[in-house]
């Protein structure tokens, strides 16, 4: 373990019948077996103790990478490490425990990591929370906005020197199809100054994730840096992320969508974004099936607000001030 400071079920309740005619084009039935060898590379995966985060970490380890598992519960993280070590792999494992609901813990964790490794090839901003009861982070932000977006913005900024030291490094930000149900980020309600709607706030946090991903790539290109910023989403995948859904909502989703993908399959878009050779900076990848709900990695549809320069710059400035970090 490096230090101690801390199932993806995408928002099926948001998708419903919004995109009945969309079917993305399958490129190839890409799986973890198609990953290039990752020997000599170092990767950090947040939320790596379960669901797609665990599967992402395990696949990278099996491909030979030095993988740092990040999570907030020491017992669950240690259990995940043990499970991965018992699989067939030639990589190396470490772990760091900290809470993404605390920006001070994010800072301490980043400092610990930076003292132990010389470069970071892959950062997978995977951890998240979906539709919880109203709550706030230690810093007073609405829980989903604070964990899903702000904490990962801060983590990326604090680990950026390590990313710059690796040739062709990648930052993978895990979003959701639910980002399409948010038109903008209301920065006057990120501390729940007005009201709280769990589904709306989840969609907003995932829009913020993609605005961050796109904005980061734009800045990387302008600076001429050898780092890629890429987005991914897992489709409808069985995971612990659905733990805050009511039983009625969960069962209704199952009736409409049928069997959910296993976590290993939901992790494929993240793994593709992190390792595939034909990935482009600013690209966004998800399942290739109808409405991007199930399937294998392929380019996914990103909403217009997620690419809006004015919205991106406004969010970026806010995030820098809120987290006390600067990426550029």
Buried (B, 14 or more C-beta within 10 A) or exposed (E): BBBBBBBBBBBBBBBBEEBEEEEBEBBEEBBBEBBEEBEEBBBBBBBBBBBBBBBBBBBBBBBBBBBBBBBBBBEBBBBBBEEBEEEEBEBEBBBBBBBBBBBBBBBBBBBBBBEEBEBBBBBBBBBBBBBBEEBBBEBEBBBBBBBBBBBBBBBBBBBBEBBBEBEEBBBBBBBBBBBBBBBBBBBEBBBBEEEBEBBBBBBBBBBBBBBBBBBBBBBBBEEEBEBBBBBBBBBBBBBBBBEBBEEEBBEBBBEEBEEBBBBBBBBBBBBBBBBBEEBEBBBBBBBBBBBBBBBBBBBBBBBEBBBBEEBBEBBBEBBBEBBEBEBE
